[in-house]
Amino acid sequence: MSMKKTGRTVFTAMCATFALAALTTTPVAAEVSDPPPGSLTVEVASVGGPGCRTGTTAVAISDDKSRMTITRENIRAEAGGTSNPSAARVNCMLSVRVHIPADYTYAIRTFDYHGYAHLESGASGVLRSVASFQGMPNPSPRTFTLNGPFFDNWQWVVPDSGPVYKPCGEQRTLNLSADLRVLLGTSDPSKKSYMETDGREVYEFIWKKCPIT
């Protein structure tokens, strides 16, 4: 019999290149800076996809302006057993507006997801995440895979080895997409496998001062 474990299994993508997109427009300063002075505001611009519902998503920036936390309903995919075939894949698309002074810009340094998975032997769960600024090409998604048997909490931490910044002086939304699916593979189809997030994602900011023009 499979037993649920305690604690959390942490996976870190050490070679991640979480580039938002190639930035060839307005240049930014070469040195990382402290966050901008004063208070910052952030708001949800839009929510879409079967993995999340409008009105259930909240976003906040930490007091030290180093992190943005998104809370929403759990995103869950399941397959096998009595599961509806449409439940094997769900996605959620979220756009947020981070209001900052015109002489500052930001990028995402790291992000992390948390959740729980119950994957029978032969099954797998796949989480794909994409982040991009409005009007810029989508990069290749970052992909996290769990292979069964796995019955535990999990945490996926993705550092960015080359962050790309929002163009200086422009107000662009940050688009965040999460796609979660469960594949039965060679597992017993009469047994349900599932993978879910816990509804909380944390994005770490990195700041720069824009050049004076």
Summary of the structure (lengths in Angstrom):
residues: 213
radius of gyration: 18.6
end to end distance: 66.2
largest distance: 66.2
contacts: 653
relative contact order: 0.32
helix: 2%
strand: 50%
